[in-house]
Amino acid sequence: MSTPEDLKGLYTDELKDLWSANDQMQRVLKEIAPKTSDPSLRRRTH
């Protein structure tokens, strides 16, 4: 990742990182939720 040139660049980079983390979390939850014994976790992924 490159160094942001200004605040807008910093904001954009941080937003991309957060978006990526959210996507990764959703993929993992969809994979592990069916394997859990907690019904509330299973419901949250459907």
mmCIF entry with sequence, helices, sheets and N, C-alpha, C, O atoms, coordinates in Angstrom:
data_MODEL
# 
_entry.id   MODEL 
# 
_entity.id                         1 
_entity.type                       polymer 
_entity.pdbx_number_of_molecules   1 
# 
_entity_poly.entity_id                      1 
_entity_poly.type                           'polypeptide(L)' 
_entity_poly.nstd_linkage                   no 
_entity_poly.nstd_monomer                   no 
_entity_poly.pdbx_seq_one_letter_code       MSTPEDLKGLYTDELKDLWSANDQMQRVLKEIAPKTSDPSLRRRTH 
_entity_poly.pdbx_seq_one_letter_code_can   MSTPEDLKGLYTDELKDLWSANDQMQRVLKEIAPKTSDPSLRRRTH 
_entity_poly.pdbx_strand_id                 A 
# 
loop_
_entity_poly_seq.entity_id 
_entity_poly_seq.num 
_entity_poly_seq.mon_id 
_entity_poly_seq.hetero 
1 1  MET n 
1 2  SER n 
1 3  THR n 
1 4  PRO n 
1 5  GLU n 
1 6  ASP n 
1 7  LEU n 
1 8  LYS n 
1 9  GLY n 
1 10 LEU n 
1 11 TYR n 
1 12 THR n 
1 13 ASP n 
1 14 GLU n 
1 15 LEU n 
1 16 LYS n 
1 17 ASP n 
1 18 LEU n 
1 19 TRP n 
1 20 SER n 
1 21 ALA n 
1 22 ASN n 
1 23 ASP n 
1 24 GLN n 
1 25 MET n 
1 26 GLN n 
1 27 ARG n 
1 28 VAL n 
1 29 LEU n 
1 30 LYS n 
1 31 GLU n 
1 32 ILE n 
1 33 ALA n 
1 34 PRO n 
1 35 LYS n 
1 36 THR n 
1 37 SER n 
1 38 ASP n 
1 39 PRO n 
1 40 SER n 
1 41 LEU n 
1 42 ARG n 
1 43 ARG n 
1 44 ARG n 
1 45 THR n 
1 46 HIS n 
# 
_struct_asym.id          A 
_struct_asym.entity_id   1 
# 
loop_
_struct_conf.conf_type_id 
_struct_conf.id 
_struct_conf.pdbx_PDB_helix_id 
_struct_conf.beg_label_comp_id 
_struct_conf.beg_label_asym_id 
_struct_conf.beg_label_seq_id 
_struct_conf.pdbx_beg_PDB_ins_code 
_struct_conf.end_label_comp_id 
_struct_conf.end_label_asym_id 
_struct_conf.end_label_seq_id 
_struct_conf.pdbx_end_PDB_ins_code 
_struct_conf.beg_auth_comp_id 
_struct_conf.beg_auth_asym_id 
_struct_conf.beg_auth_seq_id 
_struct_conf.end_auth_comp_id 
_struct_conf.end_auth_asym_id 
_struct_conf.end_auth_seq_id 
_struct_conf.pdbx_PDB_helix_class 
_struct_conf.details 
_struct_conf.pdbx_PDB_helix_length 
HELX_P HELX_P1 AA1 LEU A 7  ? ILE A 32 ? LEU A 7  ILE A 32 1 ? 26 
HELX_P HELX_P2 AA2 ALA A 33 ? LYS A 35 ? ALA A 33 LYS A 35 5 ? 3  
HELX_P HELX_P3 AA3 PRO A 39 ? ARG A 44 ? PRO A 39 ARG A 44 1 ? 6  
# 
_struct_conf_type.id          HELX_P 
_struct_conf_type.criteria    ? 
_struct_conf_type.reference   ? 
# 
loop_
_atom_site.group_PDB 
_atom_site.id 
_atom_site.type_symbol 
_atom_site.label_atom_id 
_atom_site.label_alt_id 
_atom_site.label_comp_id 
_atom_site.label_asym_id 
_atom_site.label_entity_id 
_atom_site.label_seq_id 
_atom_site.pdbx_PDB_ins_code 
_atom_site.Cartn_x 
_atom_site.Cartn_y 
_atom_site.Cartn_z 
_atom_site.occupancy 
_atom_site.B_iso_or_equiv 
_atom_site.pdbx_formal_charge 
_atom_site.auth_seq_id 
_atom_site.auth_comp_id 
_atom_site.auth_asym_id 
_atom_site.auth_atom_id 
_atom_site.pdbx_PDB_model_num 
ATOM 1   N N  . MET A 1 1  ? 0.844   -1.169  0.000  1.00 0.00 ? 1  MET A N  1 
ATOM 2   C CA . MET A 1 1  ? 0.000   0.000   0.000  1.00 0.00 ? 1  MET A CA 1 
ATOM 3   C C  . MET A 1 1  ? 0.892   1.236   0.000  1.00 0.00 ? 1  MET A C  1 
ATOM 4   O O  . MET A 1 1  ? 1.917   1.279   0.680  1.00 0.00 ? 1  MET A O  1 
ATOM 5   N N  . SER A 1 2  ? 0.491   2.222   -0.760 1.00 0.00 ? 2  SER A N  1 
ATOM 6   C CA . SER A 1 2  ? 1.283   3.443   -0.835 1.00 0.00 ? 2  SER A CA 1 
ATOM 7   C C  . SER A 1 2  ? 0.901   4.413   0.278  1.00 0.00 ? 2  SER A C  1 
ATOM 8   O O  . SER A 1 2  ? -0.149  4.287   0.908  1.00 0.00 ? 2  SER A O  1 
ATOM 9   N N  . THR A 1 3  ? 1.774   5.372   0.498  1.00 0.00 ? 3  THR A N  1 
ATOM 10  C CA . THR A 1 3  ? 1.521   6.397   1.505  1.00 0.00 ? 3  THR A CA 1 
ATOM 11  C C  . THR A 1 3  ? 0.558   7.428   0.926  1.00 0.00 ? 3  THR A C  1 
ATOM 12  O O  . THR A 1 3  ? 0.796   7.943   -0.167 1.00 0.00 ? 3  THR A O  1 
ATOM 13  N N  . PRO A 1 4  ? -0.529  7.739   1.640  1.00 0.00 ? 4  PRO A N  1 
ATOM 14  C CA . PRO A 1 4  ? -1.480  8.732   1.129  1.00 0.00 ? 4  PRO A CA 1 
ATOM 15  C C  . PRO A 1 4  ? -0.832  10.108  1.018  1.00 0.00 ? 4  PRO A C  1 
ATOM 16  O O  . PRO A 1 4  ? -0.017  10.500  1.853  1.00 0.00 ? 4  PRO A O  1 
ATOM 17  N N  . GLU A 1 5  ? -1.210  10.824  -0.023 1.00 0.00 ? 5  GLU A N  1 
ATOM 18  C CA . GLU A 1 5  ? -0.667  12.162  -0.264 1.00 0.00 ? 5  GLU A CA 1 
ATOM 19  C C  . GLU A 1 5  ? -1.374  13.235  0.569  1.00 0.00 ? 5  GLU A C  1 
ATOM 20  O O  . GLU A 1 5  ? -0.777  14.260  0.894  1.00 0.00 ? 5  GLU A O  1 
ATOM 21  N N  . ASP A 1 6  ? -2.632  13.003  0.912  1.00 0.00 ? 6  ASP A N  1 
ATOM 22  C CA . ASP A 1 6  ? -3.407  14.002  1.634  1.00 0.00 ? 6  ASP A CA 1 
ATOM 23  C C  . ASP A 1 6  ? -4.477  13.306  2.486  1.00 0.00 ? 6  ASP A C  1 
ATOM 24  O O  . ASP A 1 6  ? -4.543  12.078  2.528  1.00 0.00 ? 6  ASP A O  1 
ATOM 25  N N  . LEU A 1 7  ? -5.296  14.089  3.150  1.00 0.00 ? 7  LEU A N  1 
ATOM 26  C CA . LEU A 1 7  ? -6.326  13.511  4.019  1.00 0.00 ? 7  LEU A CA 1 
ATOM 27  C C  . LEU A 1 7  ? -7.363  12.714  3.233  1.00 0.00 ? 7  LEU A C  1 
ATOM 28  O O  . LEU A 1 7  ? -7.864  11.698  3.715  1.00 0.00 ? 7  LEU A O  1 
ATOM 29  N N  . LYS A 1 8  ? -7.684  13.174  2.026  1.00 0.00 ? 8  LYS A N  1 
ATOM 30  C CA . LYS A 1 8  ? -8.644  12.439  1.205  1.00 0.00 ? 8  LYS A CA 1 
ATOM 31  C C  . LYS A 1 8  ? -8.082  11.058  0.853  1.00 0.00 ? 8  LYS A C  1 
ATOM 32  O O  . LYS A 1 8  ? -8.808  10.064  0.889  1.00 0.00 ? 8  LYS A O  1 
ATOM 33  N N  . GLY A 1 9  ? -6.810  10.998  0.519  1.00 0.00 ? 9  GLY A N  1 
ATOM 34  C CA . GLY A 1 9  ? -6.171  9.723   0.215  1.00 0.00 ? 9  GLY A CA 1 
ATOM 35  C C  . GLY A 1 9  ? -6.144  8.813   1.429  1.00 0.00 ? 9  GLY A C  1 
ATOM 36  O O  . GLY A 1 9  ? -6.383  7.611   1.316  1.00 0.00 ? 9  GLY A O  1 
ATOM 37  N N  . LEU A 1 10 ? -5.854  9.385   2.591  1.00 0.00 ? 10 LEU A N  1 
ATOM 38  C CA . LEU A 1 10 ? -5.848  8.605   3.831  1.00 0.00 ? 10 LEU A CA 1 
ATOM 39  C C  . LEU A 1 10 ? -7.236  8.045   4.115  1.00 0.00 ? 10 LEU A C  1 
ATOM 40  O O  . LEU A 1 10 ? -7.387  6.871   4.452  1.00 0.00 ? 10 LEU A O  1 
ATOM 41  N N  . TYR A 1 11 ? -8.238  8.891   3.975  1.00 0.00 ? 11 TYR A N  1 
ATOM 42  C CA . TYR A 1 11 ? -9.620  8.472   4.201  1.00 0.00 ? 11 TYR A CA 1 
ATOM 43  C C  . TYR A 1 11 ? -10.005 7.349   3.235  1.00 0.00 ? 11 TYR A C  1 
ATOM 44  O O  . TYR A 1 11 ? -10.610 6.356   3.640  1.00 0.00 ? 11 TYR A O  1 
ATOM 45  N N  . THR A 1 12 ? -9.656  7.510   1.971  1.00 0.00 ? 12 THR A N  1 
ATOM 46  C CA . THR A 1 12 ? -9.973  6.506   0.955  1.00 0.00 ? 12 THR A CA 1 
ATOM 47  C C  . THR A 1 12 ? -9.290  5.184   1.263  1.00 0.00 ? 12 THR A C  1 
ATOM 48  O O  . THR A 1 12 ? -9.914  4.128   1.158  1.00 0.00 ? 12 THR A O  1 
ATOM 49  N N  . ASP A 1 13 ? -8.017  5.226   1.640  1.00 0.00 ? 13 ASP A N  1 
ATOM 50  C CA . ASP A 1 13 ? -7.291  4.002   1.985  1.00 0.00 ? 13 ASP A CA 1 
ATOM 51  C C  . ASP A 1 13 ? -7.919  3.299   3.186  1.00 0.00 ? 13 ASP A C  1 
ATOM 52  O O  . ASP A 1 13 ? -8.073  2.078   3.182  1.00 0.00 ? 13 ASP A O  1 
ATOM 53  N N  . GLU A 1 14 ? -8.278  4.061   4.201  1.00 0.00 ? 14 GLU A N  1 
ATOM 54  C CA . GLU A 1 14 ? -8.894  3.475   5.392  1.00 0.00 ? 14 GLU A CA 1 
ATOM 55  C C  . GLU A 1 14 ? -10.250 2.856   5.061  1.00 0.00 ? 14 GLU A C  1 
ATOM 56  O O  . GLU A 1 14 ? -10.588 1.780   5.556  1.00 0.00 ? 14 GLU A O  1 
ATOM 57  N N  . LEU A 1 15 ? -11.017 3.540   4.227  1.00 0.00 ? 15 LEU A N  1 
ATOM 58  C CA . LEU A 1 15 ? -12.322 3.024   3.829  1.00 0.00 ? 15 LEU A CA 1 
ATOM 59  C C  . LEU A 1 15 ? -12.181 1.716   3.052  1.00 0.00 ? 15 LEU A C  1 
ATOM 60  O O  . LEU A 1 15 ? -12.963 0.788   3.256  1.00 0.00 ? 15 LEU A O  1 
ATOM 61  N N  . LYS A 1 16 ? -11.198 1.637   2.173  1.00 0.00 ? 16 LYS A N  1 
ATOM 62  C CA . LYS A 1 16 ? -10.941 0.395   1.429  1.00 0.00 ? 16 LYS A CA 1 
ATOM 63  C C  . LYS A 1 16 ? -10.562 -0.736  2.378  1.00 0.00 ? 16 LYS A C  1 
ATOM 64  O O  . LYS A 1 16 ? -11.022 -1.867  2.219  1.00 0.00 ? 16 LYS A O  1 
ATOM 65  N N  . ASP A 1 17 ? -9.726  -0.431  3.363  1.00 0.00 ? 17 ASP A N  1 
ATOM 66  C CA . ASP A 1 17 ? -9.330  -1.449  4.342  1.00 0.00 ? 17 ASP A CA 1 
ATOM 67  C C  . ASP A 1 17 ? -10.536 -1.955  5.131  1.00 0.00 ? 17 ASP A C  1 
ATOM 68  O O  . ASP A 1 17 ? -10.686 -3.159  5.336  1.00 0.00 ? 17 ASP A O  1 
ATOM 69  N N  . LEU A 1 18 ? -11.391 -1.038  5.569  1.00 0.00 ? 18 LEU A N  1 
ATOM 70  C CA . LEU A 1 18 ? -12.579 -1.435  6.325  1.00 0.00 ? 18 LEU A CA 1 
ATOM 71  C C  . LEU A 1 18 ? -13.533 -2.262  5.471  1.00 0.00 ? 18 LEU A C  1 
ATOM 72  O O  . LEU A 1 18 ? -14.110 -3.240  5.945  1.00 0.00 ? 18 LEU A O  1 
ATOM 73  N N  . TRP A 1 19 ? -13.694 -1.870  4.217  1.00 0.00 ? 19 TRP A N  1 
ATOM 74  C CA . TRP A 1 19 ? -14.578 -2.604  3.307  1.00 0.00 ? 19 TRP A CA 1 
ATOM 75  C C  . TRP A 1 19 ? -14.054 -4.025  3.108  1.00 0.00 ? 19 TRP A C  1 
ATOM 76  O O  . TRP A 1 19 ? -14.824 -4.985  3.122  1.00 0.00 ? 19 TRP A O  1 
ATOM 77  N N  . SER A 1 20 ? -12.753 -4.149  2.924  1.00 0.00 ? 20 SER A N  1 
ATOM 78  C CA . SER A 1 20 ? -12.128 -5.456  2.736  1.00 0.00 ? 20 SER A CA 1 
ATOM 79  C C  . SER A 1 20 ? -12.292 -6.324  3.985  1.00 0.00 ? 20 SER A C  1 
ATOM 80  O O  . SER A 1 20 ? -12.607 -7.510  3.882  1.00 0.00 ? 20 SER A O  1 
ATOM 81  N N  . ALA A 1 21 ? -12.082 -5.741  5.150  1.00 0.00 ? 21 ALA A N  1 
ATOM 82  C CA . ALA A 1 21 ? -12.231 -6.486  6.402  1.00 0.00 ? 21 ALA A CA 1 
ATOM 83  C C  . ALA A 1 21 ? -13.669 -6.976  6.563  1.00 0.00 ? 21 ALA A C  1 
ATOM 84  O O  . ALA A 1 21 ? -13.898 -8.100  7.010  1.00 0.00 ? 21 ALA A O  1 
ATOM 85  N N  . ASN A 1 22 ? -14.627 -6.143  6.204  1.00 0.00 ? 22 ASN A N  1 
ATOM 86  C CA . ASN A 1 22 ? -16.032 -6.533  6.294  1.00 0.00 ? 22 ASN A CA 1 
ATOM 87  C C  . ASN A 1 22 ? -16.332 -7.697  5.351  1.00 0.00 ? 22 ASN A C  1 
ATOM 88  O O  . ASN A 1 22 ? -17.005 -8.652  5.736  1.00 0.00 ? 22 ASN A O  1 
ATOM 89  N N  . ASP A 1 23 ? -15.837 -7.618  4.124  1.00 0.00 ? 23 ASP A N  1 
ATOM 90  C CA . ASP A 1 23 ? -16.044 -8.711  3.167  1.00 0.00 ? 23 ASP A CA 1 
ATOM 91  C C  . ASP A 1 23 ? -15.437 -10.016 3.674  1.00 0.00 ? 23 ASP A C  1 
ATOM 92  O O  . ASP A 1 23 ? -16.053 -11.076 3.566  1.00 0.00 ? 23 ASP A O  1 
ATOM 93  N N  . GLN A 1 24 ? -14.238 -9.934  4.224  1.00 0.00 ? 24 GLN A N  1 
ATOM 94  C CA . GLN A 1 24 ? -13.574 -11.129 4.746  1.00 0.00 ? 24 GLN A CA 1 
ATOM 95  C C  . GLN A 1 24 ? -14.361 -11.726 5.911  1.00 0.00 ? 24 GLN A C  1 
ATOM 96  O O  . GLN A 1 24 ? -14.515 -12.943 6.008  1.00 0.00 ? 24 GLN A O  1 
ATOM 97  N N  . MET A 1 25 ? -14.852 -10.865 6.784  1.00 0.00 ? 25 MET A N  1 
ATOM 98  C CA . MET A 1 25 ? -15.614 -11.331 7.938  1.00 0.00 ? 25 MET A CA 1 
ATOM 99  C C  . MET A 1 25 ? -16.907 -12.020 7.494  1.00 0.00 ? 25 MET A C  1 
ATOM 100 O O  . MET A 1 25 ? -17.278 -13.055 8.048  1.00 0.00 ? 25 MET A O  1 
ATOM 101 N N  . GLN A 1 26 ? -17.584 -11.458 6.510  1.00 0.00 ? 26 GLN A N  1 
ATOM 102 C CA . GLN A 1 26 ? -18.816 -12.072 6.021  1.00 0.00 ? 26 GLN A CA 1 
ATOM 103 C C  . GLN A 1 26 ? -18.558 -13.448 5.424  1.00 0.00 ? 26 GLN A C  1 
ATOM 104 O O  . GLN A 1 26 ? -19.326 -14.382 5.654  1.00 0.00 ? 26 GLN A O  1 
ATOM 105 N N  . ARG A 1 27 ? -17.477 -13.576 4.656  1.00 0.00 ? 27 ARG A N  1 
ATOM 106 C CA . ARG A 1 27 ? -17.149 -14.878 4.062  1.00 0.00 ? 27 ARG A CA 1 
ATOM 107 C C  . ARG A 1 27 ? -16.868 -15.926 5.141  1.00 0.00 ? 27 ARG A C  1 
ATOM 108 O O  . ARG A 1 27 ? -17.335 -17.061 5.052  1.00 0.00 ? 27 ARG A O  1 
ATOM 109 N N  . VAL A 1 28 ? -16.109 -15.537 6.150  1.00 0.00 ? 28 VAL A N  1 
ATOM 110 C CA . VAL A 1 28 ? -15.765 -16.480 7.219  1.00 0.00 ? 28 VAL A CA 1 
ATOM 111 C C  . VAL A 1 28 ? -17.007 -16.863 8.019  1.00 0.00 ? 28 VAL A C  1 
ATOM 112 O O  . VAL A 1 28 ? -17.195 -18.036 8.344  1.00 0.00 ? 28 VAL A O  1 
ATOM 113 N N  . LEU A 1 29 ? -17.848 -15.895 8.337  1.00 0.00 ? 29 LEU A N  1 
ATOM 114 C CA . LEU A 1 29 ? -19.058 -16.202 9.102  1.00 0.00 ? 29 LEU A CA 1 
ATOM 115 C C  . LEU A 1 29 ? -19.979 -17.148 8.348  1.00 0.00 ? 29 LEU A C  1 
ATOM 116 O O  . LEU A 1 29 ? -20.575 -18.044 8.946  1.00 0.00 ? 29 LEU A O  1 
ATOM 117 N N  . LYS A 1 30 ? -20.099 -16.956 7.040  1.00 0.00 ? 30 LYS A N  1 
ATOM 118 C CA . LYS A 1 30 ? -20.939 -17.862 6.252  1.00 0.00 ? 30 LYS A CA 1 
ATOM 119 C C  . LYS A 1 30 ? -20.379 -19.275 6.266  1.00 0.00 ? 30 LYS A C  1 
ATOM 120 O O  . LYS A 1 30 ? -21.130 -20.246 6.178  1.00 0.00 ? 30 LYS A O  1 
ATOM 121 N N  . GLU A 1 31 ? -19.084 -19.389 6.375  1.00 0.00 ? 31 GLU A N  1 
ATOM 122 C CA . GLU A 1 31 ? -18.446 -20.705 6.401  1.00 0.00 ? 31 GLU A CA 1 
ATOM 123 C C  . GLU A 1 31 ? -18.583 -21.390 7.766  1.00 0.00 ? 31 GLU A C  1 
ATOM 124 O O  . GLU A 1 31 ? -18.828 -22.594 7.837  1.00 0.00 ? 31 GLU A O  1 
ATOM 125 N N  . ILE A 1 32 ? -18.424 -20.621 8.847  1.00 0.00 ? 32 ILE A N  1 
ATOM 126 C CA . ILE A 1 32 ? -18.413 -21.245 10.173 1.00 0.00 ? 32 ILE A CA 1 
ATOM 127 C C  . ILE A 1 32 ? -19.776 -21.289 10.854 1.00 0.00 ? 32 ILE A C  1 
ATOM 128 O O  . ILE A 1 32 ? -19.988 -22.115 11.742 1.00 0.00 ? 32 ILE A O  1 
ATOM 129 N N  . ALA A 1 33 ? -20.696 -20.429 10.463 1.00 0.00 ? 33 ALA A N  1 
ATOM 130 C CA . ALA A 1 33 ? -21.989 -20.363 11.145 1.00 0.00 ? 33 ALA A CA 1 
ATOM 131 C C  . ALA A 1 33 ? -22.742 -21.687 11.144 1.00 0.00 ? 33 ALA A C  1 
ATOM 132 O O  . ALA A 1 33 ? -23.296 -22.060 12.178 1.00 0.00 ? 33 ALA A O  1 
ATOM 133 N N  . PRO A 1 34 ? -22.786 -22.415 10.029 1.00 0.00 ? 34 PRO A N  1 
ATOM 134 C CA . PRO A 1 34 ? -23.514 -23.689 10.065 1.00 0.00 ? 34 PRO A CA 1 
ATOM 135 C C  . PRO A 1 34 ? -22.891 -24.712 11.016 1.00 0.00 ? 34 PRO A C  1 
ATOM 136 O O  . PRO A 1 34 ? -23.548 -25.679 11.402 1.00 0.00 ? 34 PRO A O  1 
ATOM 137 N N  . LYS A 1 35 ? -21.657 -24.510 11.385 1.00 0.00 ? 35 LYS A N  1 
ATOM 138 C CA . LYS A 1 35 ? -20.950 -25.468 12.239 1.00 0.00 ? 35 LYS A CA 1 
ATOM 139 C C  . LYS A 1 35 ? -21.097 -25.157 13.728 1.00 0.00 ? 35 LYS A C  1 
ATOM 140 O O  . LYS A 1 35 ? -20.650 -25.936 14.571 1.00 0.00 ? 35 LYS A O  1 
ATOM 141 N N  . THR A 1 36 ? -21.714 -24.034 14.052 1.00 0.00 ? 36 THR A N  1 
ATOM 142 C CA . THR A 1 36 ? -21.815 -23.636 15.454 1.00 0.00 ? 36 THR A CA 1 
ATOM 143 C C  . THR A 1 36 ? -23.057 -24.225 16.116 1.00 0.00 ? 36 THR A C  1 
ATOM 144 O O  . THR A 1 36 ? -24.030 -24.576 15.450 1.00 0.00 ? 36 THR A O  1 
ATOM 145 N N  . SER A 1 37 ? -23.000 -24.323 17.415 1.00 0.00 ? 37 SER A N  1 
ATOM 146 C CA . SER A 1 37 ? -24.166 -24.799 18.159 1.00 0.00 ? 37 SER A CA 1 
ATOM 147 C C  . SER A 1 37 ? -25.027 -23.637 18.648 1.00 0.00 ? 37 SER A C  1 
ATOM 148 O O  . SER A 1 37 ? -26.082 -23.855 19.245 1.00 0.00 ? 37 SER A O  1 
ATOM 149 N N  . ASP A 1 38 ? -24.586 -22.408 18.398 1.00 0.00 ? 38 ASP A N  1 
ATOM 150 C CA . ASP A 1 38 ? -25.315 -21.218 18.836 1.00 0.00 ? 38 ASP A CA 1 
ATOM 151 C C  . ASP A 1 38 ? -26.362 -20.827 17.783 1.00 0.00 ? 38 ASP A C  1 
ATOM 152 O O  . ASP A 1 38 ? -25.998 -20.377 16.697 1.00 0.00 ? 38 ASP A O  1 
ATOM 153 N N  . PRO A 1 39 ? -27.646 -20.993 18.088 1.00 0.00 ? 39 PRO A N  1 
ATOM 154 C CA . PRO A 1 39 ? -28.696 -20.691 17.106 1.00 0.00 ? 39 PRO A CA 1 
ATOM 155 C C  . PRO A 1 39 ? -28.707 -19.229 16.662 1.00 0.00 ? 39 PRO A C  1 
ATOM 156 O O  . PRO A 1 39 ? -29.028 -18.943 15.509 1.00 0.00 ? 39 PRO A O  1 
ATOM 157 N N  . SER A 1 40 ? -28.364 -18.305 17.550 1.00 0.00 ? 40 SER A N  1 
ATOM 158 C CA . SER A 1 40 ? -28.395 -16.893 17.163 1.00 0.00 ? 40 SER A CA 1 
ATOM 159 C C  . SER A 1 40 ? -27.333 -16.581 16.107 1.00 0.00 ? 40 SER A C  1 
ATOM 160 O O  . SER A 1 40 ? -27.564 -15.745 15.234 1.00 0.00 ? 40 SER A O  1 
ATOM 161 N N  . LEU A 1 41 ? -26.194 -17.230 16.174 1.00 0.00 ? 41 LEU A N  1 
ATOM 162 C CA . LEU A 1 41 ? -25.163 -17.027 15.159 1.00 0.00 ? 41 LEU A CA 1 
ATOM 163 C C  . LEU A 1 41 ? -25.607 -17.619 13.826 1.00 0.00 ? 41 LEU A C  1 
ATOM 164 O O  . LEU A 1 41 ? -25.392 -17.017 12.774 1.00 0.00 ? 41 LEU A O  1 
ATOM 165 N N  . ARG A 1 42 ? -26.215 -18.774 13.867 1.00 0.00 ? 42 ARG A N  1 
ATOM 166 C CA . ARG A 1 42 ? -26.704 -19.384 12.622 1.00 0.00 ? 42 ARG A CA 1 
ATOM 167 C C  . ARG A 1 42 ? -27.750 -18.500 11.962 1.00 0.00 ? 42 ARG A C  1 
ATOM 168 O O  . ARG A 1 42 ? -27.740 -18.349 10.740 1.00 0.00 ? 42 ARG A O  1 
ATOM 169 N N  . ARG A 1 43 ? -28.646 -17.915 12.737 1.00 0.00 ? 43 ARG A N  1 
ATOM 170 C CA . ARG A 1 43 ? -29.705 -17.056 12.176 1.00 0.00 ? 43 ARG A CA 1 
ATOM 171 C C  . ARG A 1 43 ? -29.130 -15.792 11.551 1.00 0.00 ? 43 ARG A C  1 
ATOM 172 O O  . ARG A 1 43 ? -29.670 -15.316 10.552 1.00 0.00 ? 43 ARG A O  1 
ATOM 173 N N  . ARG A 1 44 ? -28.088 -15.250 12.084 1.00 0.00 ? 44 ARG A N  1 
ATOM 174 C CA . ARG A 1 44 ? -27.525 -13.982 11.597 1.00 0.00 ? 44 ARG A CA 1 
ATOM 175 C C  . ARG A 1 44 ? -26.907 -14.088 10.211 1.00 0.00 ? 44 ARG A C  1 
ATOM 176 O O  . ARG A 1 44 ? -26.681 -13.068 9.560  1.00 0.00 ? 44 ARG A O  1 
ATOM 177 N N  . THR A 1 45 ? -26.636 -15.271 9.758  1.00 0.00 ? 45 THR A N  1 
ATOM 178 C CA . THR A 1 45 ? -25.976 -15.421 8.464  1.00 0.00 ? 45 THR A CA 1 
ATOM 179 C C  . THR A 1 45 ? -26.938 -15.806 7.355  1.00 0.00 ? 45 THR A C  1 
ATOM 180 O O  . THR A 1 45 ? -26.513 -15.998 6.215  1.00 0.00 ? 45 THR A O  1 
ATOM 181 N N  . HIS A 1 46 ? -28.201 -15.923 7.652  1.00 0.00 ? 46 HIS A N  1 
ATOM 182 C CA . HIS A 1 46 ? -29.169 -16.276 6.610  1.00 0.00 ? 46 HIS A CA 1 
ATOM 183 C C  . HIS A 1 46 ? -29.886 -15.073 6.108  1.00 0.00 ? 46 HIS A C  1 
ATOM 184 O O  . HIS A 1 46 ? -30.739 -15.185 5.228  1.00 0.00 ? 46 HIS A O  1 
# 
